[in-house]
Amino acid sequence: MARESKPVPKTANVKRPSRSVFQLFIRNESFAGVLLLFFAILAIILANVPALAPFHNIWNVEAGFKFGGFILQMPLLHWINDALMAVFFLNVGLEIKREMLVGELAEPKQAMLPIFAALGGMVFPAVIYTLFNHGTVSANGWGIPMATDIAFAICVLTLLGKKCPLGLKVFLTALAIVDDLGSIIVLAVFYPTHALHLNFLIYAAIVFILLICLNKAQVKYYLPYVLLGVVLWYFVYKSGIHATIAGVLLAITIPAKTRINEVKFHAAASHLIEQFRASSNGQVDVLSNSKQLNVLHQLNERVDAINPLMNKFQVVLARPVNYFIMPLFALSNAGVAFSSDVFGSQFLPTIGFGIFLGLLLGKPLGIFSFSWLAVKLGFAKLPAGTLWRQLFAMGIIGGIGFTMSLFIDNLAFTNPEMINVGKAAVLITSVVAALVGMLAVGITGKEKPVKEPSGSTE
């Protein structure tokens, strides 16, 4: 009894669950990164083997449905990039929301470093790209080198293992999430799919307000959000703003609160577990015990009541997003033929070098300089147990741009030659950034920070 009444340290209630959630997230994303890499390589093979090249024609096949006078048809590639990727953005939006509520972005002081770093990691690449493309037909591609691919980046961190301090892993994950938020804003504002239609924007706003009302009314069921989310997607798609933004808007409205609090759940669950034990008839088959089945039903209701709908959505979406949507996106978008048409293209010195140097040089410089500025101004502090050179090395891994970079590449250009040069640059740079970043983090990870009275390395 004395052991049960012993006070539990505060860190046991906060740090351990937080760490386990982060480690679970790392495991899911790292495997998703491996799968994404596999299908990207497969897409490149299909595009470069002449006998298999026609495979890519499948993405141009028209698909859709008719319902009365309502018709919605588009190529399979658009269904993937506009519809399935909206689900991906829903998942990203939910992760951003979680981080802002209870994660690395919840505390202002804690959030400032990844926010500043992500801002620098977006501004520098865009500026470098613009230096190469200002005044040219390819100037609109400045958004391509701005994004860090979180799945690939975490995959690299997993390969590094203990060579990379945990503080840097958390930092890069938070940075990539803020980076995703910035990319979403850039996508919505600067890369519309066609001319804006005010009437559909108004319809989308009305649906969004209805979703907010569901949230305020504490509606905790999937179906209303899913149905209104589909309607929201259609109106956003027709409005001219990229349809994937509907996923982010839906994520904002998914409730994060629970129907019962921790105290009520603990009391009810403890009582029900005692009932379950007391109603045992000495048999191991629960199915034959109606009292225990009734207790299990009640216990399940309590578990469902304390589990936030936002968390339920994330659990449901994790596998289809990581194991189907992202690999399918890679297979349909990463296929580029590395031929003289690409390496001899007139756009290589502008688009190719702009993306390559934007990601490989702009990312680490932007992340490092803005982080340094935030620390020196007193807005933030370095992650515990890290050195500045380690943070710069981590910034190189931030130059892995894949999913969002390819996504924006398809929106920035209409010329197939420009799109292919952009894809090739993104793929090549991502591989180089991964290899150089791993080497840099591996070397600097062996160094230990010297503790200073100022606590600048804490």
Long-range contacts (C-beta under 8 A, 24 or more apart in sequence): 18-103, 22-170, 22-173, 25-95, 25-173, 26-154, 26-157, 26-158, 26-169, 26-173, 27-158, 28-318, 28-322, 29-150, 29-151, 29-154, 29-155, 29-322, 30-151, 30-154, 30-155, 30-157, 30-158, 31-155, 31-322, 32-151, 32-155, 32-321, 32-322, 32-323, 32-326, 33-149, 33-151, 33-152, 33-153, 33-154, 33-155, 33-156, 33-158, 34-155, 35-322, 35-323, 35-326, 35-327, 36-149, 36-151, 36-152, 36-155, 36-326, 36-327, 36-330, 36-402, 36-403, 37-152, 37-155, 38-327, 39-327, 39-328, 39-330, 39-331, 39-334, 40-330, 40-331, 40-334, 40-402, 40-427, 42-331, 43-330, 43-331, 43-332, 43-333, 43-334, 43-335, 44-334, 44-335, 44-336, 44-338, 44-427, 46-335, 47-335, 47-336, 47-337, 48-337, 48-338, 48-339, 53-337, 56-335, 59-332, 72-234, 76-332, 77-332, 77-333, 80-325, 80-328, 80-329, 80-332, 80-333, 81-244, 81-329, 81-332, 81-333, 81-407, 81-410, 82-193, 82-237, 82-242, 82-243, 82-244, 83-233, 83-243, 84-325, 84-328, 84-329, 85-244, 85-247, 85-325, 85-329, 85-407, 86-233, 86-243, 86-244, 86-246, 86-247, 87-247, 87-317, 87-320, 87-321, 87-325, 88-244, 88-247, 88-321, 88-325, 88-326, 88-329, 88-403, 89-184, 89-244, 89-245, 89-246, 89-247, 89-248, 89-251, 90-229, 90-247, 90-248, 90-250, 90-251, 90-313, 90-317, 91-247, 91-251, 91-314, 91-317, 91-318, 91-321, 92-180, 92-184, 92-247, 92-248, 92-251, 93-184, 93-247, 93-248, 93-249, 93-250, 93-251, 93-252, 94-251, 94-254, 94-310, 94-313, 94-314, 94-317, 95-177, 95-180, 95-314, 96-177, 96-178, 96-180, 96-181, 96-251, 97-251, 97-252, 97-254, 97-256, 97-310, 98-256, 98-310, 98-314, 99-174, 99-177, 101-256, 103-174, 104-170, 104-171, 104-173, 104-174, 104-177, 105-174, 105-177, 105-178, 109-379, 109-380, 109-381, 110-380, 111-174, 112-374, 112-379, 112-380, 113-171, 113-371, 113-374, 113-375, 113-379, 113-380, 113-381, 113-382, 113-383, 114-171, 114-174, 114-175, 114-177, 114-178, 115-178, 116-370, 116-371, 116-373, 116-374, 116-379, 116-380, 117-171, 117-175, 117-178, 117-366, 117-367, 117-370, 117-371, 117-374, 117-395, 118-175, 118-176, 118-178, 118-179, 118-181, 118-182, 118-367, 119-178, 119-182, 119-366, 119-370, 120-365, 120-366, 120-367, 120-368, 120-369, 120-370, 120-371, 120-373, 121-146, 121-148, 121-175, 121-179, 121-362, 121-363, 121-366, 121-367, 121-370, 121-395, 121-398, 122-146, 122-147, 122-179, 122-182, 122-183, 122-186, 122-366, 123-366, 123-370, 124-358, 124-362, 124-363, 124-365, 124-366, 124-369, 125-358, 125-359, 125-362, 125-363, 125-366, 126-358, 126-362, 127-362, 128-354, 128-357, 128-358, 128-361, 128-362, 129-354, 129-355, 129-358, 129-362, 130-354, 131-354, 132-349, 132-350, 132-351, 132-353, 132-354, 132-357, 133-350, 133-351, 133-354, 136-350, 137-415, 137-418, 138-347, 138-350, 138-351, 138-354, 138-413, 138-418, 140-412, 140-413, 141-351, 141-354, 141-355, 141-408, 141-409, 141-412, 141-413, 141-418, 141-422, 143-183, 143-186, 143-187, 143-190, 143-191, 143-408, 143-412, 144-355, 144-358, 144-401, 144-405, 144-408, 144-409, 144-412, 144-422, 144-426, 145-354, 145-355, 145-358, 145-359, 145-362, 145-363, 145-401, 145-405, 145-429, 146-179, 146-182, 146-183, 146-186, 146-358, 146-401, 146-404, 146-405, 146-408, 147-179, 147-180, 147-183, 147-401, 147-403, 147-404, 147-405, 147-408, 148-175, 148-176, 148-179, 148-363, 148-398, 148-399, 148-400, 148-401, 149-176, 149-400, 149-401, 149-402, 149-403, 149-404, 149-405, 149-430, 150-176, 150-177, 150-179, 150-180, 151-322, 151-326, 151-402, 151-403, 152-400, 152-402, 152-430, 152-434, 153-397, 153-398, 153-400, 156-397, 156-400, 156-434, 156-437, 156-438, 157-397, 159-438, 160-438, 160-441, 160-442, 160-445, 163-441, 163-442, 163-445, 163-446, 164-394, 164-441, 164-445, 165-383, 165-384, 165-385, 165-386, 165-390, 165-445, 167-382, 167-383, 167-384, 167-385, 167-386, 168-383, 168-386, 168-390, 168-391, 168-394, 168-441, 170-383, 171-383, 171-386, 171-391, 171-394, 172-394, 172-397, 172-398, 175-367, 175-398, 176-398, 179-398, 180-404, 183-404, 183-408, 184-245, 184-248, 186-408, 187-242, 187-244, 187-245, 187-404, 187-407, 187-408, 187-411, 188-241, 188-242, 188-245, 191-242, 191-408, 191-411, 191-412, 192-240, 192-241, 192-242, 193-237, 193-240, 193-241, 193-242, 193-243, 193-411, 194-240, 195-240, 196-239, 196-240, 196-241, 197-238, 197-239, 197-240, 200-235, 200-236, 200-238, 200-239, 200-240, 201-235, 201-239, 201-240, 201-241, 203-235, 203-239, 204-232, 204-235, 204-236, 204-239, 204-246, 204-249, 207-231, 207-232, 207-235, 208-232, 208-249, 208-253, 211-249, 211-250, 211-253, 212-253, 214-253, 215-253, 215-254, 215-255, 218-255, 218-257, 218-259, 219-255, 220-255, 220-259, 220-305, 220-309, 221-309, 222-309, 222-312, 222-313, 225-250, 225-253, 225-254, 225-309, 242-411, 254-309, 254-310, 254-313, 255-308, 255-309, 255-310, 256-308, 256-309, 256-310, 257-308, 258-305, 258-306, 258-307, 258-308, 259-305, 259-306, 260-302, 260-305, 260-306, 261-306, 262-306, 265-302, 265-305, 265-306, 268-302, 269-299, 269-302, 269-303, 272-298, 272-299, 272-302, 273-299, 326-403, 329-403, 329-406, 329-407, 330-402, 330-403, 333-406, 333-407, 333-410, 333-423, 334-402, 334-406, 334-423, 334-427, 336-420, 336-423, 336-424, 336-427, 337-420, 338-424, 341-417, 341-420, 342-420, 342-421, 342-424, 343-424, 345-417, 345-420, 345-421, 347-417, 347-418, 347-421, 348-421, 351-418, 351-421, 351-422, 351-425, 352-421, 352-424, 352-425, 353-425, 354-425, 355-405, 355-422, 355-425, 355-426, 355-429, 356-425, 356-428, 356-429, 356-432, 359-399, 359-400, 359-401, 359-405, 359-426, 359-429, 359-430, 359-433, 360-396, 360-399, 360-429, 360-432, 360-433, 360-436, 361-399, 362-399, 363-395, 363-396, 363-398, 363-399, 363-401, 363-433, 364-392, 364-393, 364-395, 364-396, 364-398, 364-399, 365-395, 366-395, 367-391, 367-392, 367-394, 367-395, 367-398, 368-392, 368-395, 375-456, 381-455, 381-456, 381-458, 382-456, 382-457, 382-458, 384-458, 385-448, 385-449, 385-457, 385-458, 386-449, 386-457, 387-444, 387-447, 387-449, 387-457, 389-444, 389-447, 390-441, 390-444, 390-445, 390-447, 392-440, 393-437, 393-440, 393-441, 393-443, 393-444, 393-445, 394-437, 394-441, 396-433, 396-436, 396-437, 396-440, 396-441, 397-433, 397-434, 397-437, 397-438, 397-441, 398-433, 398-437, 399-429, 399-430, 399-433, 399-437, 400-430, 400-433, 400-434, 400-437, 401-426, 401-429, 401-430, 401-433, 402-426, 402-427, 402-430, 405-430
